[in-house]
């Protein structure tokens, strides 16, 4: 092995990839060029193992203005308004340094949104940790939550919803996925496609340091025993500088100076400059000695690969430099003309008047590797023979209390109370509901947003699991009265070089594509995070779906808390008693095998659209989808939120009470209606072929199964509300 090849492999490139680079260049790359290739050809930036399969996702629709390929997706919400949104992973950095890893994840996703001209209006997150028995879990959780809150709160952007889960498969690799929504006028959206020759290329924001060098490469590799040594690859964030950068960019965007703008995220100046040139089919010339640096004697290699935060690259109209500089000077931010666009279709780098790199842009982008990796199909597992005698020694109240305090179901108030969810004054449904909701300022409209994942279902059968999370997102939006419009996804998996992991990815993507297509719920942006594993131990497949929907009149928004005594409770959708992979079977019966519940896309669409019509007619008082923990978990949470009890009817079903109340059959909603509207609602549901059952009447301050089986709402609150708070205080 030659010295050059050895250096290439140390940069994360494969031997055959290095050989390919030499052939394409017709020479040996120098160290700066090698660094650029390692950044642009790694998994995080090039999607070399996933591009082939991501093409299966539906990405267009009536409301889609911009699909994948830009900094973020854009959807039309009428009246000249648009929502820009995306979800990104910051998994590896957050495991190494939880506070800064999570904080810079939030900062990075906000830049992706405001680089398109949108003011961020809401943040969400999906965070996954190891077993609660793992000695690292508590500190990682505390650091990540502080990091998310520390950055988002300082930026003055509300965190309106999220998801937190615990599973031993994350012991060696936690997941931190951050999502941001921004509001923009449709005629003021900015893109990253460079245009025109000899246009000035501008660097703005913070100075460049040595933090984050090789961050993208580190995110494209598995962890080993030397994890502590990777701390220098974690970026350091400054939310106060980002706030200044946001305001300065939006001020400049109000005029007509900007041709293209790109956030310096993963791979920093390298990816931002090359992506802009590639999209515009242009060349770009950069003089690296003009880049503002905060450390002395930084080399071209370090400047190009630094992932220092709070930086942007802009292509300006010629002659607008002084105008732009005045704006950035006012906000006390660095501003430097560092280069220009060219007609060479090369990236050319100079340092102290000497050329230090010259690479055709198409070699870095269009000619980056794309692999059709081998993958293994997952067979649908056989159903478990769960027989009634398994329930003989179980008492339904004991089971209910245990599941209410399960880490994956319990109240997450300890987390979201650390986030400012009301800043900006437009949050009208805060964390803890089915979806977060923010008003579109100064209008009747509101935007609902939610994040969901289901690693257990995806691990049991990836194709079914992929469909399920899209449907779960759909149901959560409908439950608050929102019309679902589009989704963003963050696909978290182990090494794509393992056939089993690659199979999980391929089949999850196919499941997501099938459901998104059927529900007209397109994928407009996203991110793939591979190599979430330590040594040979990988995470369960965890695709995360971020869903966004529109409520045309926020006065029609629905919440999940039960409202009034005497009201009737219905469950929409049939309860078949599917217990395999349910929380009940995994935690109470300690059975981890079996298939996830089936997904019926026709029913999902029909029931959801019918419920939206009932909401539109003001016939629904509260609603909540049935998911983790089953029907009784949904009822309990609605009782807790509303501080009202319920007298349950004895089910007509032949199922046992455990199958009926704890099964996780999909496509179901619990709704509250007045007695006077029962006939009207029933007729409407029948007319639309929606199966429903009347399951109870709201009454008192207890949950009544029968005369002997009663639990007070206060007791339900104790079990649901205290687990996480107690765990974190020990």
C-alpha positions, 0 to 999 in steps of 0.5 A, spaced: 500 500 500 502 506 497 503 512 502 498 516 499 493 510 499 494 509 506 492 517 507 486 516 503 484 510 507 485 514 514 480 519 511 475 514 510 475 512 503 476 505 500 482 503 496 478 502 490 475 509 491 482 512 491 484 509 485 477 511 482 479 518 484 486 518 481 483 515 474 478 521 474 483 526 476 489 523 471 494 524 477 495 523 484 491 528 489 494 533 494 492 533 501 487 538 500 484 535 494 484 528 498 480 532 504 475 535 499 474 528 496 473 524 503 468 530 505 464 529 498 464 522 497 463 520 505 456 517 506 453 523 510 454 528 504 454 523 498 448 518 500 452 513 496 449 507 499 442 510 499 441 514 493 439 508 489 433 507 494 431 514 495 429 515 488 423 510 490 420 516 495 414 520 492 416 527 492 411 531 488 404 533 490 399 539 489 402 543 495 409 541 494 414 547 491 420 544 493 422 537 494 429 534 496 435 536 493 435 543 496 437 545 503 430 544 506 423 542 503 417 547 501 410 546 501 404 551 499 400 553 505 395 558 501 395 566 501 402 567 498 405 563 504 409 557 504 412 553 510 420 550 509 422 544 513 427 539 514 429 534 519 437 532 520 441 527 524 446 529 529 447 522 532 455 521 532 457 528 535 451 527 540 454 521 543 461 524 544 459 530 547 451 531 548 451 538 549 454 541 543 452 535 539 445 536 540 446 544 540 449 544 534 444 539 531 439 544 532 443 550 530 444 547 523 437 545 522 435 552 523 440 555 518 438 550 513 431 553 513 433 560 514 438 560 508 432 559 504 429 565 506 424 563 512 424 565 519 424 559 523 417 558 527 418 552 530 423 546 532 421 539 534 426 533 536 426 526 536 431 523 541 433 516 542 437 513 548 439 506 551 436 502 556 435 506 563 439 501 566 445 503 562 450 507 566 451 513 560 443 514 559 442 519 564 448 523 563 447 523 555 439 525 556 441 530 561 446 533 556 442 532 550 436 536 553 440 541 555 443 542 548 437 542 545 434 547 550 440 551 550 440 553 543 433 553 541 431 558 547 437 563 545 434 563 538 427 565 541 424 559 537 419 555 540 420 547 541 413 545 540 413 537 540 418 531 540 419 524 541 423 520 546 424 513 547 429 508 550 432 501 548 438 498 549 440 498 542 442 505 543 446 504 548 452 505 544 449 510 539 444 515 541 440 518 536 438 526 536 434 528 530 432 535 530 427 538 525 425 546 524 419 549 520 420 556 517 415 561 514 416 565 508 412 568 502 412 564 496 415 569 492 421 570 497 424 563 497 432 563 496 435 557 493 443 554 493 444 554 485 449 559 483 448 563 477 452 568 472 459 568 471 464 573 475 459 574 481 462 575 487 462 569 492 461 572 500 463 568 506 459 571 512 458 569 519 463 567 524 470 566 523 473 559 521 476 555 527 479 548 527 473 545 531 469 540 527 474 538 522 472 531 519 465 531 522 462 529 516 467 523 515 466 521 523 458 521 522 460 516 516 463 511 520 462 506 526 465 508 533 470 504 536 474 504 543 477 511 541 471 515 541 474 520 546 479 522 541 473 524 536 471 530 541 475 535 536 470 533 531 464 535 534 462 543 533 461 548 538 455 552 537 454 559 539 446 561 538 447 568 540 451 569 533 446 565 530 441 569 532 445 575 529 446 571 522 439 570 522 437 577 522 442 579 518 441 574 512 433 576 512 435 583 512 439 582 506 434 577 503 429 583 503 432 586 497 435 583 491 442 582 492 442 575 493 443 570 487 444 564 491 445 562 498 448 556 502 449 554 509 456 551 511 453 545 514 457 538 514 463 539 510 463 546 511 466 550 506 467 544 501 460 542 501 457 549 500 461 551 495 461 545 491 454 544 491 452 551 489 457 550 483 454 543 481 447 546 481 449 552 477 453 548 472 459 553 474 466 553 476 468 557 483 474 560 485 476 561 492 482 565 495 482 561 502 487 567 505 481 571 505 477 567 509 476 570 516 480 565 521 480 565 529 486 561 529 493 562 527 496 558 521 490 555 519 492 551 512 488 550 506 486 543 508 483 545 515 479 551 512 476 547 507 474 542 512 472 546 518 465 545 521 465 551 525 458 553 526 454 559 524 457 561 517 454 562 510 456 562 503 453 567 498 453 568 491 451 576 490 450 580 484 456 584 482 456 591 485 452 589 491 458 588 496 458 594 499 450 594 501 451 587 503 457 589 508 454 594 511 448 590 513 453 584 516 457 590 519 451 592 523 450 585 526 457 585 528 458 579 523 464 577 519 463 579 511 469 577 506 469 577 499 473 570 498 472 568 491 468 568 484 464 564 480 467 562 473 466 558 467 471 553 468 466 548 472 472 547 476 473 548 484 480 552 484 483 554 491 488 559 492 492 560 498 497 566 498 496 567 490 498 559 490 493 554 487 493 549 492 487 545 489 483 544 482 478 539 481 472 538 476 466 539 480 462 534 476 467 529 479 466 531 486 458 530 485 455 527 479 461 522 479 461 520 486 460 513 488 453 510 488 453 503 491 447 498 489 449 494 496 447 487 497 441 486 502 437 481 505 429 481 505 426 480 512 421 475 512 414 476 516 415 473 523 410 468 525 405 470 530 406 468 537 401 463 540 399 467 546 393 464 549 388 466 555 392 462 560 398 467 559 393 472 562 391 468 568 395 471 573 394 478 571 390 484 573 388 489 568 389 495 573 396 492 575 398 492 568 395 499 566 399 502 572 406 498 569 405 500 562 403 508 564 410 508 568 414 505 562 419 510 560 417 510 553 409 512 554 410 516 561 409 523 561 416 527 558 414 533 562 421 533 565 424 534 558 419 539 554 419 544 560 426 545 559 424 548 552 421 554 551 415 552 547 411 559 548 416 564 545 414 568 539 407 568 542 404 563 537 404 556 540 397 554 541 398 546 542 404 545 546 408 539 547 404 533 550 399 532 545 398 529 538 402 534 534 405 541 536 401 547 533 403 554 531 399 560 528 401 563 522 402 570 525 396 575 524 392 570 520 387 564 522 391 559 519 395 554 524 401 549 522 401 542 526 407 538 526 409 532 529 415 527 529 414 519 530 418 513 529 417 505 531 424 502 531 420 496 534 416 495 529 421 496 523 426 491 527 420 486 527 418 487 519 421 493 516 416 494 510 410 494 515 414 498 520 416 503 514 408 504 513 406 504 520 410 511 521 408 514 516 400 512 518 402 514 525 404 521 523 398 522 518 394 520 524 397 525 529 396 531 524 389 529 523 387 528 531 389 535 532 384 537 526 390 538 521 390 536 513 396 532 512 401 535 507 408 533 507 413 529 510 421 529 512 424 523 514 431 522 518 433 515 516 437 512 522 440 505 521 447 501 522 452 499 517 450 499 510 455 494 509 452 489 512 446 485 508 441 485 514 442 492 516 442 494 508 435 490 508 432 494 513 434 500 510 431 498 503 425 495 506 423 501 510 424 506 505 419 501 500 414 501 506 415 509 507 414 510 499 408 505 499 404 509 505 406 516 503 404 515 495 397 512 498 396 517 502 398 523 498 403 525 503 410 526 499 417 526 502 420 533 501 426 533 504 430 528 509 437 525 511 440 518 512 444 517 517 448 510 517 453 507 521 450 508 527 453 502 531 459 501 536 464 495 533 459 490 530 453 492 535 448 496 531 441 500 533 434 497 531 432 501 524 429 507 526 426 511 521 423 518 523 418 521 520 416 529 521 409 530 518 406 537 517 399 539 516 395 545 515 389 548 520 385 553 515 382 556 522 385 555 528 379 555 532 377 548 529 383 545 532 382 539 536 386 537 543 386 530 546 383 532 553 376 529 555 372 535 555 365 534 559 361 529 563 356 526 560 359 526 553 360 519 549 366 516 547 367 512 540 373 508 538 373 509 530 377 503 527 376 495 528 380 492 534 382 485 532 386 484 538 393 484 535 398 483 541 405 481 538 410 487 538 405 491 543 408 494 549 404 489 553 407 483 550 414 486 550 414 488 557 408 484 561 409 477 557 417 478 556 416 476 549 420 480 543 418 476 537 412 476 532 410 481 527 408 488 528 400 490 527 398 490 519 397 496 516 391 497 512 392 503 507 385 504 505 382 504 512 387 509 514 385 514 509 378 513 509 378 513 517 382 519 517 379 523 512 372 522 515 374 524 521 377 531 518 370 532 515 367 531 522 371 536 525 370 541 520 362 540 522 364 542 529 362 535 531 368 533 535 370 535 542 376 531 543 380 526 539 387 522 540 390 516 535 391 509 538 398 507 538 403 505 543 400 501 549 393 500 545 386 503 547 386 503 554 393 507 554 389 512 549 383 513 554 388 514 560 392 519 557 385 523 555 382 522 562 389 525 565 389 531 560 382 532 561 382 531 569 375 527 567 373 519 568 370 515 564 365 509 565 367 504 560 362 499 557 363 492 557 366 490 550 361 486 545 368 483 542 370 475 543 377 478 545 380 477 552 380 484 556 388 484 555 387 483 547 381 488 547 385 494 551 392 493 550 392 491 542 396 495 538 391 494 532 393 500 527 388 506 524 384 507 530 382 514 533 378 515 540 373 521 539 369 525 544 362 527 542 356 530 545 350 525 546 345 530 542 350 528 536 351 521 537 346 519 532 348 524 527 355 522 527 353 515 527 350 516 521 355 519 518 360 514 520 356 508 517 355 512 510 363 513 510 364 505 511 367 507 518 367 501 523 366 504 530 364 502 537 361 506 543 366 504 549 364 509 554 361 515 557 365 521 561 363 521 568 366 523 575 374 522 577 375 515 576 376 510 570 371 504 571 372 498 568 366 495 572 364 495 579 370 492 582 375 495 577 376 502 578 382 507 578 382 514 580 385 519 575 389 522 580 392 515 581 393 514 573 397 521 573 402 519 579 404 513 575 404 517 568 407 523 571 412 521 576 417 516 572 422 520 568 422 526 574 424 521 579 429 517 574 432 524 573 433 526 580 436 520 583 
